[in-house]
Amino acid sequence: MMVRMDSAAVVERFGLGAEERAWLAEAERLPEPGRALEVPKDPVEVLELFALADADRDEVASLWPDGSWPAELWHLVECMYRRLCADAELPLGEWRDWPTLVGAEDPRVRVAALWAFAAWVPEHFERGAARGIDRAVTARTLADVGVQMARSRRMFGWLSLETAAWVASQLRGRLFWVGGLQVEPALLGDQGAVEWYPAGEAAVLGPGMGVGDPALRLHIPTGGLDPVAVDETLAVAREFARAHLGMDPAVATCTSWLLDPAWAEVLGEGSNIVRFQRRFSLVGRGVPGEADVFRFVFGMPEVDVSAAPRGTRLERAVVERLESGGAWWVRTGWVPLV
């Protein structure tokens, strides 16, 4: 049962802003969850599933909910849990923003979503089992929580979970770690940085290639470009979707800074990045990608050429291209599924 309080009290207590207040107010109006919020009393098992780095695991464990938590903090977690439950069946193609809270002073607030996610884990396993998904696949997917928290610490210097919206999408069954890549059920079409052909052009490409047809989006986990591991994903992705996701995608897409053709100029054909992008046919013109490059190459939340390190060939390539007046792009590519 949600603590009787309103979003204004939470915002005032923790110094949050208007956007966070609007998000919380909307969550307060959602239906009562079918499964009560129950954060595990012992953090060991769930933190093991989340595969947190040592520093994050130890700090989270020290902050684990106890009788000292103020009502405003519980209300924040409960709003997040209510949002997660309500979005469990969110249609394909719909995205739900979450507050990042990385600037909050209280570390419990910065990772408030983590406790909502921890309470949802049993339901997540049950839903995966109902789809026939191997428990090992579900567990491996949950390990991405640790990756996201480690990246957040690297970028901001403290415990936080900037990508709470991304993790929430995983926990509502929109991401699965299969082979060397993560796969996301989706529909072909333009969405944010994701591009697709206009309806007329898409129609002539053949069955399963039209706007609105089912597809799998590919996401690349840290260190996930080994060619053998990529082959493994592509070999089983379509059958996985047929067997467990209720869809039969003819194509997989990938939208990433790693698909910028300029990488071939600086890294050469022997690079795993270049080998990966050679699998794809590019579509669209792309969108500016400097922010993504700085995030994933340097672990920097802002583009700052003067502060960027130059210790590796990849880092030097990023900086030198920008200093010479060039740019980096996020591109969308596609590959047929067998």
Buried (B, 14 or more C-beta within 10 A) or exposed (E): EBBEBEBEBBBEBBEBEEEBBEBBBBBBEBEEBEEEBEBBEEBEEBBBBBBBBEEBBEBBEEBBBEEEBBEBBBBBBBBBBBBBBBBBEBEBEEEBEBBBBBEBEBBBBBBBBBBBBBBBBEBBBEBBEEEEBEEEBBBBBBBBBBBBBBBBBBBBEEBBBBBBBBBBBBBBBBBBBBBBBBBBBBBBBEBEBBBBBEEEEBEEBEEBBBBEBBBBBBBBBEEBBEEEBBEBBBEBBBEBBEEBBEBEBBBBBBBBBBBBEBBBEBBEEEBBBBBBBEBBEBBBEBBBBBBBBBBBBBBBBEBEEEEBEEEEEBBBBBBEBBEEEEEBBBBBBBBBBE
